[in-house]
Amino acid sequence: ISERASDDPDTVLAVEDIDGHEAAHGIIGRGSAVFVRTGWDTRRHDAEAYVGTRGVRRFPGFGAAAARLLVDDRSVSGLGIATLSIEAQERHERRERVYRDD
């Protein structure tokens, strides 16, 4: 999602992104670790560009539906991303947790 993230810090990995990847490369295997490439690592030396402004954190992450698909349907063992959290920090919206409690 790095191309989208360069223009939209609130972008998330969507189910459609996973569908596209699997169409090209096959179904993600049980026990796999899934890492999302956002390009955000290039911002690591600039705190405001990496995190957002004071009080308004903005960076890409996993969409809740995509995370549920990966964890519940594909049984992946881990999710990774080069931002502060796998959860996107949408500006003034309440965000849905993307992990399970169990």
N, CA and C atoms as a LAMMPS dump frame, in Angstrom:
ITEM: TIMESTEP
0
ITEM: NUMBER OF ATOMS
306
ITEM: BOX BOUNDS ff ff ff
-5.0000000000000000e+02 5.0000000000000000e+02
-5.0000000000000000e+02 5.0000000000000000e+02
-5.0000000000000000e+02 5.0000000000000000e+02
ITEM: ATOMS id mol type element x y z
1 1 1 N 0.823 -1.214 0
2 1 2 C 0 0 0
3 1 3 C 0.851 1.255 0
4 2 1 N 2.142 1.114 -0.273
5 2 2 C 3.046 2.262 -0.184
6 2 3 C 2.674 3.389 -1.141
7 3 1 N 2.204 3.055 -2.325
8 3 2 C 1.828 4.115 -3.264
9 3 3 C 0.661 4.94 -2.714
10 4 1 N -0.357 4.266 -2.178
11 4 2 C -1.494 4.988 -1.574
12 4 3 C -1.065 5.765 -0.351
13 5 1 N -0.208 5.156 0.47
14 5 2 C 0.224 5.799 1.715
15 5 3 C 1.017 7.077 1.456
16 6 1 N 1.71 7.152 0.336
17 6 2 C 2.485 8.363 0.058
18 6 3 C 1.577 9.582 -0.109
19 7 1 N 0.342 9.357 -0.54
20 7 2 C -0.626 10.447 -0.712
21 7 3 C -1.653 10.529 0.411
22 8 1 N -1.86 9.419 1.122
23 8 2 C -2.927 9.349 2.13
24 8 3 C -2.418 8.647 3.383
25 9 1 N -2.041 9.395 4.417
26 9 2 C -1.517 8.765 5.624
27 9 3 C -2.551 7.927 6.382
28 10 1 N -3.813 8.043 6.026
29 10 2 C -4.864 7.282 6.701
30 10 3 C -5.233 5.996 5.961
31 11 1 N -4.494 5.666 4.911
32 11 2 C -4.837 4.48 4.141
33 11 3 C -4.617 3.214 4.963
34 12 1 N -5.364 2.181 4.613
35 12 2 C -5.238 0.901 5.311
36 12 3 C -5.141 -0.23 4.297
37 13 1 N -4.563 -1.344 4.74
38 13 2 C -4.62 -2.556 3.955
39 13 3 C -6.068 -3.01 3.954
40 14 1 N -6.62 -3.221 2.77
41 14 2 C -8.017 -3.617 2.624
42 14 3 C -8.106 -5.063 2.147
43 15 1 N -9.281 -5.649 2.309
44 15 2 C -9.525 -7.007 1.83
45 15 3 C -9.206 -7.088 0.338
46 16 1 N -9.528 -6.055 -0.406
47 16 2 C -9.256 -6.037 -1.846
48 16 3 C -7.756 -6.12 -2.143
49 17 1 N -6.944 -5.545 -1.275
50 17 2 C -5.494 -5.649 -1.438
51 17 3 C -5.044 -7.096 -1.263
52 18 1 N -5.605 -7.757 -0.28
53 18 2 C -5.272 -9.168 -0.039
54 18 3 C -5.75 -10.013 -1.21
55 19 1 N -6.965 -9.754 -1.685
56 19 2 C -7.498 -10.501 -2.837
57 19 3 C -6.573 -10.353 -4.046
58 20 1 N -6.114 -9.142 -4.306
59 20 2 C -5.208 -8.902 -5.424
60 20 3 C -3.886 -9.631 -5.271
61 21 1 N -3.35 -9.597 -4.053
62 21 2 C -2.089 -10.303 -3.784
63 21 3 C -2.277 -11.808 -3.979
64 22 1 N -3.357 -12.337 -3.441
65 22 2 C -3.58 -13.783 -3.553
66 22 3 C -3.867 -14.205 -4.995
67 23 1 N -4.506 -13.351 -5.775
68 23 2 C -4.752 -13.673 -7.184
69 23 3 C -3.434 -13.812 -7.937
70 24 1 N -2.454 -13.009 -7.566
71 24 2 C -1.157 -13.036 -8.231
72 24 3 C -0.207 -14.09 -7.665
73 25 1 N -0.316 -14.38 -6.356
74 25 2 C 0.698 -15.205 -5.689
75 25 3 C 0.158 -16.441 -4.982
76 26 1 N -1.133 -16.63 -4.951
77 26 2 C -1.729 -17.764 -4.241
78 26 3 C -2.202 -17.363 -2.852
79 27 1 N -2.998 -18.227 -2.268
80 27 2 C -3.579 -17.985 -0.946
81 27 3 C -2.467 -17.909 0.1
82 28 1 N -2.581 -16.961 0.991
83 28 2 C -1.615 -16.813 2.09
84 28 3 C -1.727 -18.034 2.997
85 29 1 N -0.613 -18.663 3.248
86 29 2 C -0.606 -19.924 3.992
87 29 3 C -0.814 -19.767 5.487
88 30 1 N -1.42 -20.795 6.071
89 30 2 C -1.607 -20.872 7.522
90 30 3 C -0.24 -20.745 8.199
91 31 1 N -0.181 -19.937 9.248
92 31 2 C 1.062 -19.766 9.995
93 31 3 C 2 -18.72 9.417
94 32 1 N 1.625 -18.129 8.293
95 32 2 C 2.462 -17.081 7.688
96 32 3 C 2.47 -15.832 8.553
97 33 1 N 3.506 -15.035 8.39
98 33 2 C 3.543 -13.689 8.96
99 33 3 C 3.331 -12.732 7.789
100 34 1 N 2.465 -11.75 7.966
101 34 2 C 2.142 -10.806 6.9
102 34 3 C 2.668 -9.425 7.291
103 35 1 N 3.522 -8.891 6.444
104 35 2 C 4.094 -7.56 6.656
105 35 3 C 3.59 -6.649 5.539
106 36 1 N 3.149 -5.461 5.917
107 36 2 C 2.631 -4.511 4.949
108 36 3 C 3.7 -3.463 4.65
109 37 1 N 3.953 -3.272 3.373
110 37 2 C 4.93 -2.264 2.94
111 37 3 C 4.206 -0.941 2.737
112 38 1 N 4.532 0.038 3.572
113 38 2 C 3.88 1.349 3.499
114 38 3 C 4.8 2.436 2.975
115 39 1 N 6.109 2.199 2.997
116 39 2 C 7.062 3.236 2.654
117 39 3 C 7.278 4.217 3.795
118 40 1 N 6.615 3.958 4.917
119 40 2 C 6.672 4.885 6.059
120 40 3 C 8.047 4.935 6.688
121 41 1 N 8.849 3.916 6.475
122 41 2 C 10.196 3.898 7.049
123 41 3 C 11.04 5.075 6.555
124 42 1 N 10.724 5.624 5.395
125 42 2 C 11.476 6.764 4.873
126 42 3 C 11.217 8.029 5.686
127 43 1 N 10.198 8.013 6.525
128 43 2 C 9.838 9.183 7.344
129 43 3 C 10.394 9.105 8.766
130 44 1 N 11.108 8.073 9.089
131 44 2 C 11.503 7.82 10.481
132 44 3 C 12.367 8.905 11.1
133 45 1 N 13.024 9.716 10.307
134 45 2 C 13.88 10.779 10.846
135 45 3 C 13.133 12.095 11.041
136 46 1 N 11.842 12.112 10.723
137 46 2 C 11.011 13.312 10.861
138 46 3 C 9.771 12.92 11.66
139 47 1 N 9.774 13.215 12.956
140 47 2 C 8.708 12.76 13.846
141 47 3 C 7.32 13.173 13.374
142 48 1 N 7.174 14.403 12.904
143 48 2 C 5.85 14.86 12.467
144 48 3 C 5.397 14.111 11.217
145 49 1 N 6.289 13.866 10.289
146 49 2 C 5.934 13.119 9.083
147 49 3 C 5.637 11.662 9.41
148 50 1 N 6.334 11.107 10.414
149 50 2 C 6.169 9.693 10.767
150 50 3 C 4.914 9.448 11.604
151 51 1 N 4.623 10.341 12.53
152 51 2 C 3.526 10.134 13.479
153 51 3 C 2.328 11.035 13.214
154 52 1 N 2.572 12.261 12.801
155 52 2 C 1.51 13.25 12.659
156 52 3 C 1.787 14.414 13.585
157 53 1 N 0.888 15.349 13.597
158 53 2 C 1.075 16.516 14.461
159 53 3 C 0.629 16.198 15.878
160 54 1 N 1.002 17.038 16.798
161 54 2 C 0.658 16.839 18.214
162 54 3 C -0.856 16.707 18.367
163 55 1 N -1.278 15.609 18.933
164 55 2 C -2.703 15.372 19.173
165 55 3 C -3.448 14.752 18.003
166 56 1 N -2.842 14.691 16.829
167 56 2 C -3.495 14.08 15.665
168 56 3 C -2.5 13.125 15.007
169 57 1 N -2.534 11.888 15.446
170 57 2 C -1.629 10.89 14.884
171 57 3 C -2.2 10.387 13.562
172 58 1 N -1.329 10.295 12.563
173 58 2 C -1.761 9.828 11.25
174 58 3 C -0.683 8.935 10.654
175 59 1 N -1.024 7.676 10.449
176 59 2 C -0.148 6.75 9.744
177 59 3 C -0.965 5.553 9.288
178 60 1 N -0.519 4.886 8.222
179 60 2 C -1.274 3.765 7.668
180 60 3 C -1.215 2.532 8.559
181 61 1 N -2.102 1.588 8.274
182 61 2 C -2.137 0.353 9.045
183 61 3 C -2.972 -0.713 8.375
184 62 1 N -3.349 -1.706 9.149
185 62 2 C -4.222 -2.772 8.675
186 62 3 C -5.668 -2.335 8.866
187 63 1 N -6.501 -2.481 7.856
188 63 2 C -7.934 -2.282 8.044
189 63 3 C -8.473 -3.429 8.883
190 64 1 N -9.504 -3.165 9.66
191 64 2 C -10.052 -4.186 10.558
192 64 3 C -10.528 -5.417 9.793
193 65 1 N -11.217 -5.226 8.672
194 65 2 C -11.723 -6.369 7.901
195 65 3 C -10.569 -7.199 7.336
196 66 1 N -9.519 -6.535 6.877
197 66 2 C -8.353 -7.245 6.347
198 66 3 C -7.652 -8.032 7.454
199 67 1 N -7.502 -7.426 8.614
200 67 2 C -6.86 -8.114 9.739
201 67 3 C -7.674 -9.328 10.162
202 68 1 N -8.996 -9.174 10.212
203 68 2 C -9.849 -10.316 10.575
204 68 3 C -9.722 -11.434 9.543
205 69 1 N -9.694 -11.089 8.257
206 69 2 C -9.529 -12.097 7.211
207 69 3 C -8.216 -12.848 7.416
208 70 1 N -7.151 -12.116 7.646
209 70 2 C -5.849 -12.745 7.811
210 70 3 C -5.773 -13.626 9.054
211 71 1 N -6.301 -13.144 10.159
212 71 2 C -6.219 -13.896 11.418
213 71 3 C -7.242 -15.029 11.468
214 72 1 N -8.49 -14.727 11.16
215 72 2 C -9.551 -15.725 11.305
216 72 3 C -9.625 -16.709 10.141
217 73 1 N -9.503 -16.218 8.902
218 73 2 C -9.68 -17.087 7.744
219 73 3 C -8.377 -17.692 7.237
220 74 1 N -7.275 -16.957 7.324
221 74 2 C -5.989 -17.467 6.831
222 74 3 C -5.118 -18.017 7.955
223 75 1 N -5.495 -17.781 9.195
224 75 2 C -4.755 -18.279 10.37
225 75 3 C -3.28 -17.899 10.322
226 76 1 N -3.015 -16.62 10.006
227 76 2 C -1.62 -16.171 10.012
228 76 3 C -1.127 -16.099 11.45
229 77 1 N 0.181 -16.148 11.606
230 77 2 C 0.74 -16.126 12.954
231 77 3 C 1.149 -14.739 13.404
232 78 1 N 1.243 -13.793 12.459
233 78 2 C 1.652 -12.456 12.862
234 78 3 C 1.365 -11.42 11.8
235 79 1 N 1.211 -10.174 12.262
236 79 2 C 1.016 -9.018 11.393
237 79 3 C 2.105 -8.012 11.716
238 80 1 N 2.709 -7.432 10.694
239 80 2 C 3.774 -6.465 10.927
240 80 3 C 3.682 -5.282 9.987
241 81 1 N 4.211 -4.163 10.448
242 81 2 C 4.175 -2.923 9.676
243 81 3 C 5.224 -1.978 10.24
244 82 1 N 5.761 -1.086 9.411
245 82 2 C 6.807 -0.151 9.858
246 82 3 C 6.211 1.19 10.281
247 83 1 N 5.17 1.138 11.092
248 83 2 C 4.588 2.333 11.699
249 83 3 C 4.499 2.075 13.196
250 84 1 N 3.898 2.984 13.949
251 84 2 C 3.824 2.811 15.407
252 84 3 C 2.881 1.698 15.827
253 85 1 N 1.958 1.312 14.962
254 85 2 C 0.958 0.314 15.322
255 85 3 C 0.399 -0.305 14.058
256 86 1 N -0.112 -1.528 14.162
257 86 2 C -0.794 -2.113 13.008
258 86 3 C -2.135 -1.441 12.772
259 87 1 N -2.635 -0.716 13.767
260 87 2 C -3.905 -0.003 13.634
261 87 3 C -3.668 1.373 13.042
262 88 1 N -4.334 1.661 11.942
263 88 2 C -4.217 2.99 11.338
264 88 3 C -4.774 4.024 12.305
265 89 1 N -4.2 5.184 12.293
266 89 2 C -4.627 6.257 13.187
267 89 3 C -5.422 7.294 12.405
268 90 1 N -6.668 6.968 12.054
269 90 2 C -7.487 7.917 11.321
270 90 3 C -7.705 9.164 12.14
271 91 1 N -7.737 10.277 11.457
272 91 2 C -7.786 11.572 12.112
273 91 3 C -8.834 11.661 13.2
274 92 1 N -9.988 12 13.039
275 92 2 C -10.902 12.266 14.147
276 92 3 C -11.979 11.197 14.269
277 93 1 N -11.689 10.001 13.786
278 93 2 C -12.67 8.933 13.822
279 93 3 C -12.294 7.929 14.898
280 94 1 N -13.309 7.367 15.507
281 94 2 C -13.051 6.288 16.448
282 94 3 C -12.61 5.075 15.641
283 95 1 N -11.519 4.47 16.013
284 95 2 C -11.026 3.351 15.24
285 95 3 C -11.416 2.026 15.883
286 96 1 N -11.564 1.036 15.058
287 96 2 C -11.933 -0.295 15.509
288 96 3 C -10.668 -1.104 15.753
289 97 1 N -10.611 -1.786 16.859
290 97 2 C -9.456 -2.614 17.159
291 97 3 C -9.356 -3.734 16.137
292 98 1 N -8.146 -4.037 15.703
293 98 2 C -7.975 -5.059 14.676
294 98 3 C -7.474 -6.391 15.214
295 99 1 N -7.296 -6.494 16.496
296 99 2 C -6.807 -7.754 17.026
297 99 3 C -7.904 -8.438 17.838
298 100 1 N -7.683 -9.712 18.086
299 100 2 C -8.64 -10.492 18.866
300 100 3 C -8.241 -10.494 20.332
301 101 1 N -9.219 -10.712 21.192
302 101 2 C -8.956 -10.731 22.626
303 101 3 C -8.446 -12.07 23.138
304 102 1 N -8.602 -13.123 22.342
305 102 2 C -8.224 -14.455 22.844
306 102 3 C -6.835 -14.872 22.51
